[in-house]
Amino acid sequence: MKRVCQLLLTGLVLTLVICGLNVSNEAINQLTANQRPPVIHMQADESQWEIYIAGQQYLVNTDKLVQVDEQFETTAKSACKKVIDYLYKIWAIFRVVFLS
């Protein structure tokens, strides 16, 4: 429980720092009439995600994310099946050696 509280407080502090950086960046933009991108920002459209990290823009296509998700799902299912089969083998050996 203590570890969870520490993680939540750390996340809260990081969120507040990020919000403060974005607010100060916007204030500097208004004072200097510059249009610098936000420090950290994410905007999602139907076809792509637009992510700003430290003023750099990164575009991510959702089509590629769907492909990666499908590949991850099949890989995870096969890995889980292998683990379950391995545990069944161990259980069978345990039953034969200790319970018979």
C-alpha positions in Angstrom: 0.0 0.0 0.0 2.9 2.3 0.8 4.5 1.7 -2.6 1.2 2.5 -4.4 0.9 5.8 -2.5 4.5 6.7 -3.4 3.8 6.0 -7.1 0.6 8.0 -7.0 2.3 11.0 -5.4 5.2 10.8 -7.8 2.7 10.7 -10.7 0.9 13.7 -9.2 4.1 15.7 -8.8 5.2 14.9 -12.4 1.7 16.0 -13.7 1.9 19.2 -11.8 5.4 19.9 -13.2 4.3 19.2 -16.7 1.3 21.5 -16.4 3.5 24.2 -14.9 5.9 23.9 -17.8 3.1 24.2 -20.4 1.6 27.2 -18.6 4.9 29.0 -18.4 5.6 28.2 -22.1 2.2 29.7 -23.1 2.9 32.8 -21.0 6.3 33.2 -22.7 4.6 32.8 -26.1 2.1 35.6 -25.3 4.8 37.9 -24.0 7.2 37.5 -26.8 4.7 36.9 -29.6 6.5 33.7 -30.5 4.6 30.5 -31.3 6.8 27.8 -29.7 5.2 24.4 -29.4 4.1 23.1 -26.0 6.6 21.2 -23.7 4.4 18.1 -23.5 1.2 17.7 -25.4 -0.9 14.9 -27.0 -3.7 15.3 -29.5 -5.5 12.3 -31.0 -7.4 12.4 -34.3 -9.1 9.6 -36.1 -6.1 8.8 -38.4 -3.1 9.8 -36.3 -1.8 10.9 -32.9 0.2 14.2 -32.6 2.6 14.1 -29.7 4.9 17.0 -28.6 7.7 16.2 -26.2 10.2 18.9 -25.4 8.9 21.0 -28.3 9.5 18.2 -30.9 6.5 17.0 -32.8 6.0 13.2 -33.4 3.2 11.8 -35.6 1.9 8.3 -35.0 -0.5 6.6 -37.4 -3.3 4.7 -35.8 -3.2 2.1 -38.6 0.3 1.1 -37.5 -0.8 0.9 -33.9 -3.6 -1.5 -34.9 -1.1 -3.8 -36.6 1.2 -3.7 -33.6 -1.7 -4.5 -31.3 -2.7 -7.5 -33.4 0.9 -8.8 -33.5 1.2 -8.3 -29.7 -2.1 -10.1 -29.1 -1.1 -13.2 -31.1 2.4 -13.2 -29.5 1.0 -12.8 -26.0 -1.6 -15.6 -26.5 1.0 -18.0 -27.8 3.3 -17.2 -24.9 0.5 -17.7 -22.3 -0.4 -21.0 -23.9 3.3 -22.2 -23.7 3.4 -21.2 -20.0 0.2 -23.0 -19.2 1.3 -26.1 -21.0 4.6 -26.0 -19.1 2.8 -25.7 -15.8 0.5 -28.6 -16.7 3.6 -30.7 -17.3 5.1 -29.7 -14.0 1.8 -30.5 -12.2 1.7 -33.9 -13.9 5.3 -34.7 -12.7 4.4 -33.5 -9.2 1.3 -35.7 -9.1 3.2 -38.8 -10.1 6.2 -38.2 -7.8 4.5 -36.9 -4.7 0.9 -37.8 -4.7 0.9 -41.4 -6.0 
